[in-house]
Amino acid sequence: MKWPILFAAVILTGCGLTVQQKADSTAIAKATVESGEFSSENLAQLRRDIIDLQVAYYKINPNAKCLDTDVGTCTIPLDQGVTTDDLAPRIAISDALAAYGKTIDSLINADHKEEIAEAASDLRDSLASASDKSEEFSLTDDQLDAISALIDVAGRWNLERQRKKALIEISAGYATVIDQVTPLLIQDLSLKWSSPCRPAFRDGRADNAPTSGAQKEDGILDLYCSTAYNLKRNAKILIDDSNSTDLQHAIRADAVDAYVMAHNAQVNGFIISNTGTKLLSKLKDSADELGRVAKDKNYKSEDIKELGKDLKSLSSSLKVLITKE
């Protein structure tokens, strides 16, 4: 009796995901998690850094004035218009992206039904939050139903085949979400062709700098870079002034600190944009790969390999970001 039971088990598990399918799907899930967490963390940090740059600017520029408001008060534009209300939908979208990756990873690798149910519930809530907060992001009832169905995917019998079925069902919704979300994040993390965070424009236009390029709306990183450049330019005026020897030591020290802060911000901005947008763009290009991997055990993709390379590149680049410590 043992042999028929063993044979039946082999047949059933053979209908599930292969080792390679699991590896490829996990790679996509990991890249999705990292893309979401990277975007969420850096967009929030960029706003904090913009405020720090503006504080430094007002310290060293005696001509910097507050701005009159409609209610008769005068305020300092510390956040350069990047308000918490502006940031909330971007963070919600980023968190939803990370939640999608975690759910896919749990679906493929989790051993217990509770882990998959918890991840699916978090994903459903994250996507609903992103849909509520962002006018540019929407979900269909079918997509939400597919996510809710994951709660029942892990039973005591034939778990592997259920994994495959659920992965196929969720892959279409995943591709739709990636197609909607990544362009929004790329817009905020990409740089204009003449951005002062680019090496050719870091201290004004270099001799070999381009004279034209593709236009885009300002994203948060663009505002961050222009704020850094403005601070750096004003710091240089104080440092290079012919009467700088007459400056009080504290003022000159503030100017030097401001220059270093601004220059470091420009360097970091270029690294964040270059590596972050590359990963997000590759994730968008390979959005349909998850469904193909789940359906075809022989499917092979160079895009998935490139995702892995870009993920390693992102990890390495983040290690060289200049910190305050």
N, C-alpha and C positions, 0 to 999 in steps of 0.2 A: 504493500500500500504506500510505502514511502516514496517510491519512484514516481508514480502518477502525480502525487501532491507536489513533489519537487519540480516535475516537468511543467505542471500548471503554473507554478509560481514563476518559473523562468519565462513562460509565454506572456504572462501578465506584466511582469516588470519590463519585458522587452518592448512593450508598447509605450513605455515612458520615455523620458529624455535620456539620451546617451551622455556619456561623460563629456564629450566635446560640446554637445548642446548646452549642458549645464555650465561648462567653463565659459563659453561665448556669452550666454545669457547673463552670467554673473559679472563678466567684464563690462557689459552694457549697463547693468545695474550699478556697479561701482562707479562708473564714469558719470552716471546720472546723479548719484548721491553727491559726489565730489563737486559737480557743476553747481548743484543747488546750494550746497553749504558754502562753497567759495563765493558765489554771488551774494548770498545773504550776509555773510560776515563782512565782505569788502564794501558793499553798498552802505551798510551801517557805519563802518569805520571811516569811509570817505566823508560822510557828513560830519563826523566828529573831527576829522582832520581839517576840513574846511573851516570849521569854527576856530580851531587852534591857529590856523594860518591867518585868519582875519583878526584875531586877538593880537597876534604879533605885529600885523600891519598897523593897527591903531596905536600900538605902543611906540612905533618908530616914526610915524608920519604925523607931525603936528598939524598938518593941513587937512587930515581926514576928519570929516564931520559926520554927525549923526544925520539921519534922514527923517524929514517930517512925515507924519502919517495922517490919514484922513480924520483921526480923532483928536488931532492937535498935539500929540506927543512926538518925541524925537527918539528914534531907535537906531541902534547900530546893526547893520545887516550882517550879523555874524554867520548865518547859515547860507548866505548868498541865494536865498530863495529855495533852498532844498529843505523843505519843512518836514516835520514828522508825518504830516498827512500825505505828502508826496511820496515819502519813503515806504509807508505802510503797504500799499499794493505791491510794490517791488519786492519787499521782504516776503509777503504772503505767496507770491508767485515762486520765489526762490525756494521757500520752505516746501511748497507743493512738489516742486521738482525733486528735491531731496527725498521727500516721502514716497514718491513714485519709485525711485531707485531702491529704497529700503524694502518696499513691499515686494518688488520683483525678486530681490535677493532672498527675502524670507520665503517667498513662494517656492523658490528653487531649492533652498538649502535648509530651511527650518525642519526640525524633527517633530514638532508638536503643533497641533491644530491651534492652540492658544496663541502661539507666536505669529502665525499667519493672520489670524483674526485680529490681533492687536495692530499689526502693521496695516492691514486693510482698513480698519476703522480710523486709524490716524491719517491714512491717505485720503479717505472719503472726507474727513473733516478739513484737511488741509486744502483740498481742491475746492470744497464749498466756500471756504474762507477766501481763497484767491479769487473765485468767481464773484463773490460779494464785493470785494474791495477793488477789483480792477475791471474797468469797463471794457478793456481790450481782451479779456479772457472769459471764455464761456464753456460750459459743459452741457452735454445732452443727458437726458434721463437714461439712455442706454449705456452710456459710459459709467454713470454712477451705479447702475444696476450690475454691471460687470464687476465692479470693484466690490460691491456688497456680496456678490456671489462667492468671492474668495473666502469668506468666513466659513463656508461649508466644504471647502476643497479638500481638507485633510481628514480623511476617515481612517478607520482601522484596517480597511481592506483596499488593496490596489491604489495606494497613495501615489505611486509614481505616474500612473496613467492619468490620474486626476491633475497632477501638477502640469503635465503637458497640455491637457485640455484647457485648463485655466490660463496658462501662459499664452496659448493661441487666442483665447477670447479677450484677454486684457491687452494684447499687443496692438490692436487697432486703436484703442483709446489712448494708449501710450504714445503712438506715433502722432495722433492728433494733438495731444497736449504738448509734445515736444515742438511740433511745428508752430504752435501758438506762442509758447513761452520763450523759447530761445531767442527769437528776433527782438523781443522786448528787452531782454537782459543784454544782448549784444549791443543794442542801441545805447545803453547806459555805460557799458564798459569799453566800447570802441572809441578811438580818437579821431578827431578831424585831421585832415591831411596836413594842416599847418599848426597842429597842437604844440604848445610850448613844452609838452612832456616828451616830444620827439627830439632826439639828439640834434637834428639839424636846425631846430628852432628853440633850443633850450636857453640860449643867451641872445636871442634875436635871430634873425635869419642868417644862417651860415652861407658862405660863398657857393657851396654845392647844393644848397637847399632847393627843392622843387618850387616852381612859381605858380603851380595850379594843381588841383586835384578834385576828387569827387566830394560833393557837398553832403552834409548830414546835419540833422538837428542836434543841438547841444544835449549831451547826456550828462549824468552826474560826474563822470570822470573828466569830461571836458571842462565843467565848471571848476572842479578841483584843480586842474592843471592851470587854468587861467588865473585862479586865485593865488596859486603858488608863484606864477610868473610875476604877477603884480607886486607881491611881497618881495620877491628877489630883486626886481628892478628898483624898488624904493630903498631896499637895504644897500644896494650898490651905490646909489646916489649919496647916501650918508658916508659910506666907507671910502669912496673915491673923491669926496669933496676936498678941495684944496685947503679948506679950513678944518679938516677933520681932526687935526692935532689939537684944536681948541675944544673939541667935543668933550663933554663929561664922560668919564670912563664908563659909567653905567649905560649911557646912551649908545656909545660905540659897541659895548658888549651886547646890548640888545640887537643892534644892527647886524653884528656878526652872527649871533645866534639865529636871527631871522633869515639871513642869507643861507646858512647851512640847512635850516629847516625847509626852506623853499626848494633848494637844490635837491635835497633828499626826496622831497615829495615828487619832484619831476622824474627822478630816477625810478622811484617806486611806481609811479603812475604808468610809465612806459612798460614796466615788467608786468604789472597787473593786467593791462590792456592786451599786451602781446600774447601772453599765455592763456588768459581767461577767455578771450574771444576765439582763440584757436580751438580750445576744447569745446566751447559752446557751439561753434560752427560745425565741428566734426560730429558732435552729438546730433545736431539737426540733420546733417547729411546722412547719418546712419540710422535715423529714426525708424525706418521700415525694416531694419535688419532683425529686430527682435522677433517679429512675426515669421520671417523667413527661416531664422534659426530654429524656432519652435516647430515649424511644419516639416522641415526637411533635415533629416539627420546627416545628410551628406553635404549640406550647404557650407560653403567657406567664403569668408569675406575679408578683403584687405582693409575695409573700413574699421572693422573691429580691432584689427592689429594696430591701426593708426590711432584709434581711441586710446589704447593702452599706452602707446608712445607719448601721446599728448598729455595723458594723465601723469606719467612719470616726469614729463617736462614741467608741468605745473607744480608738482611736488618739489622738484629741484629748484625752480625759480623762487618759490615762496621762501626757501631757506636763505636766499641772498637779499631779501627785502631789508631795507635799512629801518631799524627800530630806534625808539628813543632811548632804550637802555644802553 
